[in-house]
Amino acid sequence: MTQTGDSEGSDAAGEAPRATPSPKFQALRNNSPHLAAGITMSLLMGHAPFADRTFGGMCRLIAGHLNRKHYYIVFRDGQPRGFVGWTYDQEDAAQAWLDGNGTLTGDGREGDCVIFNFWVTDGPDMNSFLVRTMREEFRDKRRLVARRIYSDGRIRPISIANTRI
């Protein structure tokens, strides 16, 4: 596993992080894309905004994130409980995506903006950990965008300018 944030060791075989030392949260990438896909699908299928999407569409999104290594599986006390996945693009394409038009997006590998397709946590404390981790991960990006999808179907666009650049 590749790790970041408050994480301590894990083994290279793609197993769960070691129990000792055991920080509360870890943001990890798995060396096995197949295992990462299984964990990701298990996490996302229980969340209405993702559970209600078509299987093919979800698989394409997840595979893209895993293949580009643009994701973290977030562990709480050694158990997978959250997931974040993103893509990179230019600001005009990111704004179009935020407005509901995803046809302008590129291959997700380059760009000065980050588009979050997935952000799942199991509580406010994990969310705070993930925000800190993402701030470090994307310190050189101009803008971060996401669409918050509520269980009642409402969508709230989110756009955060990086004032550090």
N, C-alpha and C positions, 0 to 999 in steps of 0.2 A: 504494500500500500504506500502511496505517496501521501504525505501529511502536511498539515498547516495549522495555524492558530495555536490553541492551547494543547496540541497533541503531543504525546510522548510516543515511544516506539511501537512498531508493529513489524510483522515479518514480511519478507519479500514474496512469499508464496501467495499473498492475497487473502490471508486469513484475517479474522477480526483482530483488532488491536489487543496487545497484551494487557492483562489485568493489572500488572504492577509495573511502574506506577500508573495509577488510574486517574487522570484528570476527568473532570465532569464532562467536558465536551472535546470532541475531536472532529476535524473536517478532513476527510480522507478521499483519495482516489484509489480504486482497486486495480491491482495489476492484471486481473482477469476481467476483460470486458463482459464475459458471459455472467460471471458472478455479480458484477456491478449492475448489469441489466436486470437480473432477478431481484436483487435487493431494491433497486429503484422502482420496478413495477409493483413489488409488494407494498412499498411505501405509498406510491401515488394512487393505487387503485382504491384506497380507502378515503380519498379526498374528492368530494363531489365535483369540483371544477375539472378534475382530470379523469375521474371515473366515468363521467358522462361523454367523454370524447370517443371518437372511433378508434378501434384497435390499431388500424394501420397508421393513422395519423400520430398516435402516441408513440408507436414503435419507431417511426421515422424521426420524430423529435428526440427521443431517448438515444437512439443509435447515433445521431449526429453529435449530441453532447458527449457521449462516451468515446466515440472515435476521435473527436478533436481534443479530448481531455478537458473539456470546458464544463466541469461539474465537480461537486463535492457531495459525498454522502456524509451526513452529520450524525455522529454517535453521541449518545448520552449514556454515561457509565458503561461503555463498551457495547451498547446495543444500537443498531441503526434506527434513528427516529426522525431524520430530516434529510432533505435533498435540495440542492440548488443547482440549476443549469443555466448557462448563458451562451450567447453568441456575440461576436464583435461585428460592427458595421459602421458606416459613415453616418454623420449626424442627420442628413436628409432622409436616409433609409430608416434610421431609428425613429425619427419623428413620424414618418409614414406608418411604420409598424404600430407605434403608439396610437395613432389615429384609426387603426383598424385595417390598414392596407399593407399586407405582408409581401406584396408582389415585388417590391423594390429591394428586398434584402438579398445580400450576396451569399457567399459560401460560409460565412461566419468566422473566418480565420483572421481577418484583418479589419481594422477600423478604430476610430478614436472614441467610439461609444460602445457601451455594453447594453445588450438587450437580455433581460431575464425572462426566460420562458417558464422556469420552475423555481418556486421558493416555498418550501414546505418545512415547517418547524412544529415541534410539539408543545411550545409554550413561549412566553415572553422572554425568559432567560436564554433559551436557545436562539431566539430571534436576535437578541442583543449580541450574543457571541458571533452569530453569522454576520451581522452588520459590521462588527469590528474586523472580522476576517476578510470580508469583501472590500472594506476600505483599504486594507493593506494590499490585497490582490490587485485592485484596480486603481492604484494611486496615480497612474500615468494616463488614465482615460478621461476624456473631456466631459462625458455625460453618461449617466446610468438611467435606464428606463425600464418600466415594468407595467403590467396591467393587473391590478388586484381584482380578482373575480370572487364575488361574494356568493354564498350558498343560495341566495334568492335571485341570482342571475345578474345583479348589477355589476358594472365594470367601472373601476376607478383608475384612470391613467396616472402613473407616477413618473416624474422626471426630476432627477437630481443633478445639478451642475457641480462639477468638481472645481471648487474655487482654488485648489492648490496649484493648478497649472497656470 
